[in-house]
């Protein structure tokens, strides 16, 4: 990006981002992160609840995406109890909550686009 005539970038945790859009997409981009954040917007959820809400995601991918969201400070992981089976809940951090209006706009745009160009069908 150009700032005051100079080529500048953002450096965050060792990663280079060329603009604010790249920063945002680095945090929430990909197939599953926005969906996970969207489901956590109102309540704390357990892993199994998230998996049930997102049936097409594998357990491994869900686990990896939750860890990435935790590492980026968007999701909190709280473990209840000391003996298995442990109860683990996921919730949005304050930083994650600040993304909800952004994701709501992305969702609204997607719904509008889908309704204009596609159709809702039953999944087999």
TORSE-472413 format. One line per 2 residues: number of its first residue (from 1); their letters; for each residue z, y, x of C-alpha. Coordinates in steps of 0.1 Angstrom, whole numbers. Each point is the difference from the previous one (the first is absolute). Layout:
<recs>
NUM = a = Z:Y:X ~ ... $
</recs>
This chain:
<recs>
1 = xx = 0:0:0 ~ -6:35:12 $
3 = xx = 31:24:1 ~ -5:34:14 $
5 = xx = -33:-11:16 ~ 16:-29:18 $
7 = xx = -4:-37:-7 ~ 34:-14:-11 $
9 = xx = 13:-33:-12 ~ 33:-13:-14 $
11 = xx = 19:-24:21 ~ 26:-21:-20 $
13 = xx = 18:-30:15 ~ -27:-3:26 $
15 = xx = -29:0:-25 ~ -26:27:0 $
17 = xx = -11:15:-33 ~ -29:25:-3 $
19 = xx = 11:17:-32 ~ 26:-1:-28 $
21 = xx = -21:-24:-21 ~ 0:-25:29 $
23 = xx = 38:3:2 ~ 4:-8:-37 $
25 = xx = -25:-28:0 ~ 17:-15:31 $
27 = xx = 32:-3:-20 ~ -14:-11:-34 $
29 = xx = -35:-12:7 ~ -11:-35:-4 $
31 = xx = -2:-23:-31 ~ 37:-4:-8 $
33 = xx = 23:28:12 ~ -7:24:-28 $
35 = xx = 4:-27:-25 ~ 34:-10:14 $
37 = xx = 12:36:1 ~ -13:5:-36 $
39 = xx = 21:-30:-13 ~ 31:13:19 $
41 = xx = -3:35:-15 ~ 26:-5:-28 $
43 = xx = 23:-28:12 ~ 12:-22:27 $
45 = xx = -18:-34:1 ~ 6:-33:17 $
47 = xx = -28:-17:20 ~ -6:-26:-28 $
49 = xx = -3:28:-26 ~ -26:18:21 $
51 = xx = -19:-32:6 ~ -1:-7:-38 $
53 = xx = -13:36:-7 ~ -27:-4:27 $
55 = xx = -12:-36:-5 ~ -30:3:23 $
57 = xx = 20:9:31 ~ 12:-29:22 $
59 = xx = 37:-2:9 ~ -9:5:37 $
61 = xx = -20:32:-7 ~ 27:13:-23 $
63 = xx = 26:-6:27 ~ -22:17:26 $
65 = xx = -8:30:-22 ~ 37:5:-9 $
67 = xx = 10:-1:37 ~ -27:26:8 $
69 = xx = 12:22:-29 ~ 36:-3:13 $
71 = xx = -11:8:36 ~ -17:31:-13 $
73 = xx = 31:11:-19 ~ -15:-3:-34 $
75 = xx = 20:-30:-13 ~ 36:-10:3 $
77 = xx = 11:-36:2 ~ 35:-8:-11 $
79 = xx = 16:-35:5 ~ 28:-9:-23 $
81 = xx = 23:-28:10 ~ 5:-19:33 $
83 = xx = -8:-36:-10 ~ -34:-14:-11 $
85 = xx = -15:5:-24 ~ 2:37:9 $
87 = xx = -10:25:-26 ~ -24:25:16 $
89 = xx = -11:31:-19 ~ -27:25:9 $
91 = xx = -1:36:-11 ~ -18:32:9 $
93 = xx = 16:23:26 ~ 0:37:-6 $
95 = xx = -32:2:21 ~ -15:-28:-22 $
97 = xx = 10:18:-32 ~ -18:31:13 $
99 = xx = -33:-20:-1 ~ 4:-10:-37 $
101 = xx = -19:32:-13 ~ -28:-7:25 $
103 = xx = -3:-36:-10 ~ 2:10:-37 $
105 = xx = -31:22:6 ~ -18:-27:18 $
107 = xx = 8:-24:-29 ~ -11:25:-26 $
109 = xx = -33:6:18 ~ -5:-38:3 $
111 = xx = 6:-6:-37 ~ -23:28:-9 $
113 = xx = -28:-13:23 ~ 5:-36:-12 $
115 = xx = -2:10:-37 ~ -32:20:6 $
117 = xx = -18:-26:21 ~ 15:-33:-8 $
119 = xx = 19:-20:-26 ~ 33:-17:-4 $
121 = xx = -4:-38:-1 ~ 23:-30:-2 $
123 = xx = 6:-16:33 ~ -6:-38:0 $
</recs>
